[in-house]
Amino acid sequence: MNFQQLYNVLDEVDNEPYPKIENIKPNYNFGRMVYDSYSGSYGELTAILQYVYEDITNKDNSNLERVLMRIAMDEMKHFKILGELLVELGFIPYYMGSRNNKWCSNNVKYKFKSIQEMLSYNIETEKLAIKEYRRLIEMTDCKTIKNILERIIKDEENHIRAFKTLKEEYEVK
């Protein structure tokens, strides 16, 4: 698969809109849990900065950096949606995890031995994000929140497909 085809695959899911954030009641316990996906160690804020860092440090791979920035933009959408959800749940969207641990730049992994290792790391962190979103879905009865999180999961699954495809492209033959 060439990089333009990969980029087009990422666009396919974009055609499905995110559900509107409406009819959400304040919920202290659930809102606290959302912080981990918003700006916890492996949350959306970390994903954004991870992929932007990887873009900056892979300038000699223009196709790779295009895909990384494209995925970072998806994560920015998720970050905004989760921030808006936090507000509806009665919270201020602080950059912290559920235990009041403030977001820290140490959450970004800075050193990789190879592009393969970097892409493997990205796949694993996307899987962690999906696992956390599925946990949140189980913890709420709100249909709107469930639909929002399911839509975000579709993007994350698409990111895994993209990273796996890139990993194949960069395999040592």
Order of alpha helices (4+ residues) and beta strands (2+ residues): alpha-alpha-alpha-alpha-alpha-alpha
